[in-house]
């Protein structure tokens, strides 16, 4: 759970086996509104077998902008180019 946007409790969901065609298992993470159920924010992986969203963590308001922040991990992300 991630209390963001207007004081409502929202939900951050990881989908590490999501596909971004034509690559498989790029992964994704979705932030859903607790008020409406709509997707507020979506982040998708960019590499084959990356598994974006495999690990998620709420970390509070790190940047002091009044909204809680979160961290995500991609277990197979490769920056070797």
URRAHU-V345312 format. One record per run of one state. SS is the DSSP state (H for helix, E for strand, L for the rest). FROM is the first residue (numbers start at 0). TO is the last residue. Records with the same first field share a line. If there is no record, write none. Layout:
BEGIN
SS->FROM-TO, FROM-TO
END
This chain:
BEGIN
L->0-0, 3-7, 15-18, 20-21, 23-25, 32-37, 44-50, 60-67, 74-80
E->1-2, 8-14, 19-19, 22-22, 26-31, 38-43, 51-59, 68-73
END
